[in-house]
Amino acid sequence: VSDLVIVHLYPRLLRTYGDRGNVLALKRRAEWRGFRVRVDEVSIGERLPRDAGLILLGGGTDRVQEIVGKDLAARRDELAEAAQGGTVVLGICGGYQFLGTRYVMPDGGEIDGLSLLDVETRATERRIIGRVRARGALWGEAFDLVGFENHGGRTTLGASVQPLASVSRRHGNNGRDGTEGAVRATVVGTYLHGPVLAVNPVLTDTLLARALFPLNGNEPLGALPDAEERLAHADAARRVREEHRAKKRSMLVAASLIALSLAFGGPRAAREIDDDDGGRGDRVAPAAVVERPLMIPYDLARTAEITGTSRSSAGPRR
Ligand code: GLN
């Protein structure tokens, strides 16, 4: 007999950036405290056990989501029943999108979600890519969150869900409202990879405590010697800061280049036009004004490329 059954759904299909590490983190942290854990891997067409304490769905590309979507649709009632009964359901990135009502793909095709969370996702051409540091809150527990996100989908939250965390406005659910992830009762979604649970032990323990509630009640989980986990967390946070600084630096360089080209390029261009014009001064200024804006969009596009505010040169994952 086991104290906790973890169901890993589609482990060989939904597994972006080593999402399997989330299952390992949960299992180990429970076992270190003396709980007996069983992990059931459930793939397409396989039966879902009835005694799951926690169900996990990892991330995947749009193509994989299309494949998994059909199988998942057949499990809608069963999963809703489990969540209603208090089973913790965790979705990461593509898995998070599945927890919502639907995912609209770039070609307009739709994948129906499980509707466990009142969120909806629409794909865009510009992906949100980068390391993230966020302030998280879950079931009365507050914590620092670190992770990595890479998604084309923009997720909007409905009225019945709470965000899992707050982030800067370039990141998270939609790059607009400063929210990351979503929570409703025991259903939790996040865009963060890492694997996120390996580097965020407080989040992991919060999920574990909830999944163990039927057995353990409100008994707090014993503390673990978390020196290495804390180091991993701090290292991930340091890399967020470094990435942020590098972006700021290249933005500054690009802005200086624009300013320089405006300061020196402007008069020279005006002189050249002036010469071409045979020295008719009255037409110089308007021509120069027309010339300058033509250069600015190019420079801005470069800035976006350098700073990663547009599509990454690393190539999209979808
Ligand atoms: N395909 C989805 C998107 O790009 C999810 C990606 C992922 O799971 N990393 O929005």
Boltz pocket constraint, residues with backbone or C-beta under 6 A from the ligand:
constraints:
  - pocket:
      binder: B
      contacts: [[A, 16], [A, 58], [A, 59], [A, 60], [A, 61], [A, 62], [A, 65], [A, 92], [A, 93], [A, 94], [A, 95], [A, 150], [A, 151], [A, 152], [A, 153], [A, 154], [A, 317], [A, 318]]
      max_distance: 6.0
